Amino acid sequence: MQSAWQHKRNNPVIRWLLYALMAVWSICVIYPLIWTVLGSLKSNQQFMLKAPWSLPDWPFRWDNFANVWNNYNLGTYFMNSLLVTTVSTVLALLLASTTSYIIARFPFRGSLALYNLYLASMMIPLILGLIPLFFLLSDLGLDNSLFGLSFVYTAINLPFGIFVLVGFFKSLPKELDEAASIDGSSHYGVFFRIMLPLAKPGIISVGMMNVLNIWNEYIIGTVLVNDPGKYTIPVGIAVMQAEMQYRTEWGALFAGLLLSIVPVLILYTIFQRQITSGMMVGAVK
C-alpha cells in the first residue's frame, strides 16, 4: 500500500493538484490574518470611506493598540487569560503525565477501564456539563473565580493529555526503569529524571494543545465568570465588539484581535517541530 501511494504521489498531476490544494488552504488561513493586521493600522474614517480591503493610509494608526489596551481593558483581559492558561496548563500536564506514567508502566487491575473512562469522557459534549459545572462551582465557593475557571479547564483538557502521553510512556524501553532502580533511584527519581525528559516531545504537544484550547475558549468563560474585571480574552473581545460596533472603533477592535492572536502564534512557531513529532509518536504508539 505504501509503494502504491509513493507511486501516486510521484505522479506530476497528483503532485501539482496537492500543491494547488495546499496553496488554496494557505491563502484561506493567511488572508484573514493579513486583513486583521491591515485593519489594526487604519483610522475610523478609512473604514467608513474606503473599501474594507484597502491598504491603510500613512501614517499608520499605531495608537489603536494603546487605545484598546488602556481604554477597553484589554490589558486586564490579557493578564486574566495568561493566569488561567498558565495555571490550567501546568496542572493538566502534571496530572496527565503522572497518571499516564502509572497506567503505562505499572498496569493494575482496572487500569484499562480507567484509561477507557478517560477516553470516553472526551466524547461527551461540553455544552451538557455547563449547568452542573455552574452549580458545582457555586457550592464550592469558586463561582466567578479565575482559579475555579482554571480547575474546570484542567479537568476538561486532562483526558486528551492522558490519551497522548500513555502512548509515549509505553514506547520507552523498560530497561531504563530497571537500570535506574538498580542504581538506587526511587520511583519519583525515575519519573522526573528519566521518563519525563524522554517524553518531552509529547509533553510539549499536549501543552501547546492545552494552551490553544484554553486561550481561545469562550463558552465556559462566559457562563462561569460574570465579573468584567475577570473576563478572559475571548469574552473580553466579544464585549469589545458589542461596544465598538456602536462607537465605530474598528481600528481598535482589529488591534485587540491581533494582540490576542500574537502570543499563540509565537508559541506555535517556536514549538512547531516538537508538536508535529510529538503528535505522530503519541498517535502511533
C-alpha positions, 0 to 999 in steps of 0.5 A: 500500500505504501509503494502504491501511494509513493507511486501516486504521489510521484505522479506530476498531476497528483503532485501539482493538484496537492500543491494547488490544494495546499496553496488554496488552504494557505491563502484561506488561513493567511488572508484573514490574518493579513486583513486583521493586521491591515485593519489594526493600522487604519483610522475610523474614517478609512473604514467608513470611506474606503473599501474594507480591503484597502491598504491603510493610509500613512501614517499608520494608526499605531495608537489603536493598540494603546487605545484598546489596551488602556481604554477597553481593558484589554490589558486586564483581559490579557493578564486574566487569560495568561493566569488561567492558561498558565495555571490550567496548563501546568496542572493538566500536564502534571496530572496527565503525565503522572497518571499516564506514567502509572497506567503505562508502566505499572498496569493494575487491575482496572487500569484499562477501564480507567484509561477507557473512562478517560477516553470516553469522557472526551466524547461527551459534549461540553455544552451538557456539563455547563449547568452542573459545572455552574452549580458545582462551582457555586457550592464550592465557593469558586463561582466567578473565580479565575482559579475555579475557571482554571480547575474546570479547564484542567479537568476538561483538557486532562483526558486528551493529555492522558490519551497522548502521553500513555502512548509515549510512556509505553514506547520507552524501553523498560530497561531504563526503569530497571537500570535506574532502580538498580542504581538506587533511584526511587520511583519519583527519581525515575519519573522526573529524571528519566521518563519525563525528559524522554517524553518531552516531545509529547509533553510539549504537544499536549501543552501547546494543545492545552494552551490553544484550547484554553486561550481561545475558549469562550463558552465556559468563560462566559457562563462561569465568570460574570465579573468584567474585571475577570473576563478572559480574552475571548469574552473580553473581545466579544464585549469589545465588539458589542461596544465598538460596533456602536462607537465605530472603533474598528481600528481598535477592535482589529488591534485587540484581535491581533494582540490576542492572536500574537502570543499563540502564534509565537508559541506555535512557531517556536514549538512547531517541530516538537508538536508535529513529532510529538503528535505522530509518536503519541498517535502511533504508539 
